């Protein structure tokens, strides 16, 4: 390879080589993506001074690893062919020049060890020289030549010619140029088709749209392809991919059939071999390749949608450290109710019965009033599941003068039965744990939702159909990014939240919590160095993302990294003040000339970040939470009628539209064509998760409980 791996990464991503090289060096040195993006801007900045963002750094990390894997495969292939004694200088040059795994595998295919094939059997029977005569297409009397190859294993002329064609069919199907020609045809003209399997019409009725379906593969949207593949996996659909067979064989004939100089008898045999090779070997191989490739593309799009939704959900507005009453609604079993302090600790628990006798309802009124007063409750959180609206009406009717919030219950039951919940509340019922989770979600969605498998939160599409390893990697990256963007309170964060902080993990997170329990709250970031097994590199990576409220050094409650405290202290000295004064007084900060503090290690990007942080140390970057109220006219699908304009909350975004909660237990769909008065290709450019919107009902299907909405007014 003439280019370094850094050069290849830079070329693939169209990024400056200097920035790519610095980023790879930092990654190899143990730095995390959030740390590099936030605290190593000078290192990743290009000559124009623009540093790389988190997305670009992540792309470098992924591309670098893929190229390493590609080079390992290249070396393995070279070694294998060389050991066979078949590595020619020309073949080596082609393998070393290949820049994709597909190209490498095409070149390696003829040399790959394989099970017995029709071609290998023919070769064992001594028919390869006959195949060479046929493909040369110069012999006019082919039968005379074929006579020489008859034997006990090849008793007839037809057997000899069939064996020669088998050899040529495999040779043609493994030819790198031929594969690329047909691959190009697949890319441009392949059609994906599906039909219902015989006898599965009734059982697979939900796939009715795909019982007789065809669409160009390059145009099929991700959600449709995943639906096709699910139908195929469940045994209801037969799915096939391929271009027009005649067009494919004509391309192969142009490559392998000789022009006027070829003899008709040999040309006929070559054409027969081409058609057999395409239909039996090449098409199935490329169909598998394109099936896999299209699935990977659909997976990537679905995972990206899930990741975008998850990011918006995790960064949704928090109530903050307030005392909360949380209610998990229910009819028969009552409403599980808990009171939490400002740190989310459980203070009290009870059950309210609202749908039973009048005396029990009166008792519930008394209980709520007493708990609100006793624990100085600041806000009330109500789960949005069954009986949620009725519970909300009950609480609102008490005129408690406390804000009431409807909170998504999605995934709460998963948390309730999880190991994390059992560790937190070993002696509590799962219903109590669920109510606690609802309350904590209101206080800090990010801190609570990280405890739940993201797949259970319900903000994706076909999440169980996509590659689960890729999904987990992507979602973990999103969680890590969000946690570090917001920052974490060192003295209140759970071990589960701390594990996502840059440089930490389950072991160090647990060690921090154990140290905190034994020694009391942290009073400074520097105290982290005393945590068992938290060494200098881990401290460097995590310290800037951890916050200590009320610390003696105010910078310990900011995003300023400890390695830059000296710079801020020098700014304060030069201003004739203390660090506290720089934070409190904008007039002092306005007179700071950052150019004065530029050094070989600290550049303008970091200095500007420091000044911005001094203006709002420790401030949560998320938006402020506001109370939302559903329309009082609607409680169920039966209350809806076409033309109603309602307030709603976006709960999920997919490639084909957005789902909106309008307070009737069943989310309505705003199709992508109904999101705006202009053309929308990507729903997330118009709406985001938890956004409050106005929608109009355009169709209600009570039988299937489907609600069609529009945002066009």
N, C-alpha and C positions, 0 to 999 in steps of 0.2 A: 504494500500500500504506500503510495507516494505522499498521501496526506496524513497528518496526525489525527488522532481521534477528536481532539479539540477543534481542528479545522473542519472536520466533517460535521460535527455538531453545529458549529457556527453556520456552515453552508446550508444545512437542512432547515435551520430555524431562521435564517437571514438575520442573525444577530452579530454584533461586533465580536471578533475573535478575542480581544482583550477581556471583554466582559464574560465571555463563555469560559475562558481559561481560568479567570479568577474565581468564578462560581464553582467550577469543578474542583479546584484546589480546596476551596472552603468546604465543599461537600465531603471530599475525601478526608478532610481534617476533622470530620465529626460535626460540622455545623448543620443546623436544621434549616429548612426552607423559610419558616417565619423569622428566624434569627437573622439570616442573610438579608432578607427583604427589609427588615427594620433597622438593623444595626451595622450592616456592612455595605451601605450605599456607595461609599467612595470606591470600594473594591470592584463593585459591579458596574459602576458608571462608565459610559462610553466617552469618547473624546469630547462630545458635546455636553457632557456633564449629567446626562439623564441616567439614573440608576435603573436596574432591572426590577420589575415588580414580581410579586409572588407567583403569578401565572407563568411568566417567562422563566423564572428560576425552576419551577416545577417541570416545565417542558425540557429544560436542559438536563435535569436529573433523569427524567424518563428516557430521553433520546440517548444520553450517554450510556445508560444501562443497556438499552437495546443494541447499540453499536458494539458494546463489549460482548454481548451474547452472540451477535452476528459474527464477530471476529473469532470467537471460540468455535463456532460451527464451521467457519471457513477452514480453520486449522485442522479440525477433525476430518473434514472432507478431503483436504489435501493429503493428509496422512493415510487415509483409507485407500485413496486411488493410487498413491505412491507405493503402498504395500502390495497392491495388485500388479505393480509394474506397468501401469498404463498412464502414468502422468507425463504427458508430453509438454514441451515448453509452451505450445499454443494453448493447451488446456489450462495450464497453471496461470497463464496470463489472463485468460477469461475468468477463472475463479477468483483471482486476486482483484480483478476489476469489478466484479459483481457487487452491487450496492444494496441488494435486498435479499431477504431469505428466499423469496420465490425464485429469483435468478439463480441463486446458489443451488437450490434443490433441483431445478431444471437441469443444470449442468451435471449434477451428481447422479441423476436418475438412471442413466444407462449403466452406471458402475455400482449401484446399490445392490447389496445381496438380497435376493428375493426367493420366494418359494418357487416350486416348479410351475412353469407356464407352458402354454402351447408352443411358444417360441423356443424355450429352453429344451423341450422334448424334441422338437424338430432339429435343433442343433446337435443334440446327442445322437440323433439318427443320421447325422452327416449331411444335412440338407443346406447348411449355410452357404457353401459355394454355389449351389443352384440359386439361392436367394440373391447372391451377388450378381449372377448372370442376368436374372430377371430385372433387378433395379438398374443395371447398366443399359438395358433396353436396346441392345444392338444385335441380339441373336434372332434370326428369322425362323430357324427351325428349332423351336424350344423343346418340342417333344423328343427330338433326337438327343439333346443334351440331358433332358430329364431321365431318359432311359438309363443313364449311367448310375443313377442314384437309387434304383430299385433294389430292394432287399427283403428279407423276411419281415422287417419292421415297416418297410415301405413297399407293399406288394404291388401297387398300381400307379399308373401315371398321375391319376387324380390325387392320390395320397401324396406324391412327391410335390406336385404343384401347390397343394393345400399347405404342406409343411413350409414351403418357401414363402407363401403368402403370410403364414403365421409369423415367421421371422420378420418379414418386412412390416407387417402391421405393428408389431411391438417396436421395431426400430423407428418407424414414423411417429408413433405416439410418444416416444421418448426423445425425439429430436428437439433441441432447445428452441430453434427457430420456428419449427412447426407449432410447438406449444405456445410460443409468443403470438404467432399469427392468429391462432384460434382464441387465445386469451383476449386479444384485442377485439375480436368479433364478439365474444361474450360481453366484454365491457360495453360495447356500443349497442348490441342488438339482442342480448339475452332476454327471454321472457320467463317470468315466474308464473307457473300454472298450478292450479289446485282443483281437484274434484273430490266429491264426497265418496268415501269407501262404501261399497255395496252393503246394504243392510244397516247402515249407520245413520240414515237420514233423520229418524226420529230422535235417537239418543244424542246426536250432535247438532240439534236444531239451532243452538246458539251460534254455530258457525255457518248458518244458512247463506250469508253473503259470499262465502268462499266455496260453495258447492260446485260451482262452475265459474272459475275466476281466472283471469289472465291480465297481466300488466307488465310493462317493461321493468326489468329488475332495477335499472338505474333510477327509476322514478318512484318506486314503491316507498311510501313513508315508513319510518321505523316502527310505529305502532301497528301498522297493518302487517308488516313482515313478522313481527313478534306474535301477532295473533295467528297468522298462518302456521308458524312453527309450533305454537302451542296446540293448535288443532291437529297437526301432524303427530306431535308427541303423544297426545291423548288418544290417538288411533282413529280419528274421525276423517281426516283428510289425507289424500295422497298428493304430495307436492313435488314438482319437477322444475328444473331450470335449464334453459338452453336456447341457442339461436336456431335459425332455420337450418335444417340438416344439409340441404342442397348447397346453401351458401358456404357452409363450413367445408364440405368436401371439395367444392370448386377451388377454394383457397389452397387446399392441400394438393390438389391436382396441378395447380399452377407451379407449385414448388417441386413436386416429385415426378410428374409425368414429363418425359422428354418431348421436345418440339418435333419438328418434321423429321429429324434424324432418327427418332425412335421407331422400332419395329412394332407393328400393330399388335402382334401376339403378346409381346412383353408388356406393352402399354396397357393392354387389357388386364393382365395379371396385376400390374401395379395399381390400377384403378380399383380392382376388387380388394386389394390389400388396404388401400386407403379407406374405402368405405367400411371395411371390417374394423380396421384400426381405430377409426373415429368413433364408430358406434359402440364397440366393445371395450375400448381402452381409453381413448383420449377424452371423449365426451364425459363418461362417468367420473374420470379423474378431475376434469375442470369443473364439472357440476358440483362435486364435493368441495373443491377449492372455492368456488363462488358462493356456494351455500354457506360455507364457513365465513368467508369474507363479508358477505352481506349481513350475516348474523352478528359478526363482530362490529360492523358499522352501526347496525340497529342497536346493539347493546351499548355502544359508546354514546349514541344520541340519547337513549333512555337513561343511562347513568348520568349524563350531563344534566338532563332535566331534573332528575332526582337530586343531584348535588346542588343545583341552583336553588331548588325549592327548599332543601334542607338548610342551606345557608341563610335564606330569608327567614325561615322558621326559627333557627337558633338565634338569629340576631333580632328577633321581634322584640318590641318594647317591654321592659320589665317594670313591675310595680316598684321594685326596690325593697329595702329592708323595712317592711311594715308588718304589723301584727294582723294576721289573717284568719278569718273563719272560712274553712273549706268544706263544701258539701258535695258528696257523691250521691246524686239523686236515685230514688228507687220507689216503686209502688208497694209491692208485697212485703219486701224485707225492710222498708223504710229508708230514710236518707242518712247515710253514714256521715257524721259531722265531727270535725276536729278543729281545734284552735291551735295556732302556731305562733311562736314569738317571732321577733324581727329577724332571727337567724334561721328560722325554719324548724326549730325544735318543737316537739309535740308537747302541748300544755294540757289539753283535755280532749276527751272523745265521748261521743254519745250517739244515739240514734233518734231521728225525728220521724214520727209517723204522721203523714199529711193526708193520706188517702183512706184512713180507717174511720174510727168514730170521731164525733165532734169533740169529745172530751180529750182524746189523744191529740187532736189538732190544737186545742187550747193549751195543752201541756207543752206542745212544740213551740207555741208562741212564747210562753213563759220561759222555756229553756233558752231559746235564742236570745231573748232580751237580757236574761241573766248572764249568759256567757259573753255577750258583747260588752256589757258593763264590767263584768269581773276581770276580763282579760284585755280591756281597753282596745278592742278590735278596731283596726283602721279601715279594713276593706273585706268584702265577702266574695269568695270564688265559688262558682257553681259549675259542676260538670255539665257538658252539653249533650249528654246521652239521654236515655229514656227517662221521662218525667223531668227533664231539665227545665223546660219552659214553665211547667206548673210550679216547680220549686222556686224559680225566679219570681213568678207572680206572687207567690206566698211571701217571700222575703221583702219584695218591693212594697207589699201591702202593710208591712209593719212600720213603715216610715222611720227607719232607724237612722236616717241621715248618714248613711255609709255608702260609698260607691259599690255597686254590684257588677261583677264581671262574669260572663260566660266563658268557660275555659275548655278547650278541646280535651276530650278524654282519650284520644287515640293513643294506644300503647300503654295506657295506665295499668291495665290488667296484666300486661306483660311485665311491667316493672314490679307490680305487687307480688308476683310469684317468683321473682328473680332472686338470685343469690345476693345481689346488692341490697335488695329490700329486706331479706332475711337477716343480713348482717346489721342493717340499721335498726330494724324493729323485730328482733327475734321472738318477742313475746306478744306480738300484735297480729290480729287477723288480717288476711289479705285485703279485706274491704277497708280497714282502717288505713293500711298502707296506701291504697288507691286514693283515698281522700287527702292524705298528706301530700301525695304527688301532685294532685290537682292544685292544692294551695301553693306549693312550692313553684309550680309552673307559672303561676301568676306573679310570684315574687321575682323569679329569675328563670325564664324559660331555658336559657343555655345551661345553667348549672344542673337543672333537673333532667332535661332531655338527653344529656350525654350518658345517662345511666341506662338508656333504652337502646336496644338494637335499632339503628336508624330505619331498617326495613319495616319495623312495626309502627312507625310514626305515621305512615299513610300519606306521604307527599310525593309519591313517584308513580310510574306506570310500568306494568309488567316487571316489577322488581324481582319477582321470583323466577322469571324466565331468563334473565340476563346472566352473564358469567358472574358467579358469586364472589370469586376472588377479586376480579376487577371492581365489582361493586363495593366490596368492603374496603379495598384500598382507596378508592375515590372518596367514599363517605368518611373514612377515618381522616383523610387529608382535609376535608371540609371542616370536620369537627375541630381538628388541631388548629386550622386557620382561624376559625371563629373564636375559640378559646383564647388564643394569643392576641387576636385583634382587640378583644374586650379587656383582657387582663383578668387576673384571678386574685381574690383576697386570700392572702397566705394564712390568715388566722381563722377563716371560716370555711374554706373550700374543702369538699370531701376528697378522699383519696381518688375516687373515680374521676373527679374533675381535674385534679392535679396531674393525673397520668397523661393528660393531653397537652400539658405545658411543655414548651420547647425544652429539650434536653432531659426531661424526666421520663417516667414510664411507671408501670405498676409497682415495681420494687421501690424506687426512690420516693414515689408518691406515698406509699405505705410507710416508709421510714420517716417522712416529714410529719405525717399525722401522728405516728407513735412518739416522735420527739416532742411534738406540740402537746400531746396528752401528758407526757412525763414532766416537761419543763415549763409548761404554761405558754401563753401566746408569744409569738416572735416579736421582738422589739426593734429589730433591724434586719435588713437583708443580709448583712455580713454574718449574722447568726446562723444562716443556712449552711455555712462551712462546717458547722459542728454536727450536722446531720450525718449519721453513719453512711458511708459509701458515696456521699455526694462530693465528688472531687472537683478540682478547678475547672475542667471542661464543662461538667454539668452545671456548675455555678455560672459560668460565662453564658451558657445557653439559656438558662431559666430565669436568672435574677431580674432582668428587665421586664419580664411579663408578670411578676408577682408584686402585689401591692400590700402595704402594711398601713392601715388607717391609724392615725394618731401617733405615728412613729416620731421619735425625737428629730430625726432628719426628714424634713418634708419630702425630699426627693425619693425616699423609700415608698412613698405613696404615689409615684408618678411613673411614666414610661421612660424616664431618663435612666440609662444603664449606669450601674455603679462605676464602670470603667471611665465614665465621663463626668463624675461628680466633681473632679478637680477643675474641670473647665467651668462649670457653673459657679463653683466657689471663687474662682478667679474673677469671673464676671461681677460677682457681688462685691469683692474687694475693690475692683476698679470703679465700681459705682458708689463706693463708700457706704455699703449697706450689708445686710445679711441675706442669705438665700431666701429666708421667709419674706423679706421685703421685696425681692425680685418677683416673687409669686403674687404678692398682694397688690403691688403698685405697677400698673401699666406704664406710668410715666417713666419709671426707671428702665423698664425693658425697651422702651422706644428709643432710648439713647445708646443702647448697646450696638456697637458696630461689629458685626460678626466676623468681618474680614480679619479683624485683629487677632482672632483666636484660631485661624486656620494653621494647621501644622501638617506634617507628612502623614499623620495618623488620623487627624480630624479635619474633614472638609466641610464645605458649605452645606451639603445636604443634611449632615448630622447636626450642624449648628442651627440650621433653620428648624429642624425637628425639635431640638432642645428648647428654642424660644417658644415654639407653638405649644409645647407641653407645659412650660412654666405658666402659660396663660390659662391652662385648665388642667392642673395636675390631678390625675386619678379620675377624671370625669368619664362617665360611661359614654361611649360613642354611639350607643343605640338611641333610637327616638324615644320621645316621651309617650307613656301609655295613656290612652283616653278611653272613657267609658263608651260602650256601644250598646244600642238597644234594638232588638228585633221589632218588627211590626206587630202590635198587639192583636191584630185581626187574624193572624195565622198561627196555628199550632201544629197542624198536620196537613198532609197532601190534600185532604178533603176540603180544606179551607181555601185552597187556591183556585183561581180562575184566570183565564187568559186576559191579558191587559193590565193585571195588577202591577204596580210599581212598588218595589220593596227594597229595603236596605239589606245588605248581605255582607258576608266576609269571605274572601277568597281562601279556600282551604287547600287546594291542590291545583297545579298547573301541569298540563300535558302538551304533547305536540299538537293535539287536535282541539285544544281549548282549555277553559278554566272551570273548575268546580266551585260553586258558591253556596255557602251555608246561609239559608234564609230563615232558619228557625223552625223547620218542620221535620227534623231528624233525617231527612233525605236530601243530600246536596243536589242542587240543580246544575246543569251544564250550560255554560255559555260557549257555544261552538266558536272556533277561531274566526269564522265568517261573521259572527255576531258581536265581536269584541269592540269594534270601532266603526265609524262611518267611512273609514278608508281601509285599503287592503292591508291585512296583517299576515305576515309570513311566520312570525315567531311570537306566540302568546306572551312570553315573558318580557317582551318589549313594551307591553301595554299594562300588564298587571303583575302583582307580586303576592306571594303568600301572606295572609293576614291583612291584606289591603281591604279597606272598607269601601264598598261600591254600591251604586244604585243599579238595579236590574229590573227588567220587565218580563213577566211571564208570557211566553208565546205558545206553549203547549204543555198539557198535563196528561200523562198516561198513568192513570191510577192503577191499572192492572199490573203493569210492570214497574210501577213506582218510579217513573222517569219524569223529570222536570226539565223542560227546555227554556232557557232564558236568553235575553238579549241585553246588550249594553248600548245598543243603537237607539238614540232618542231624537 
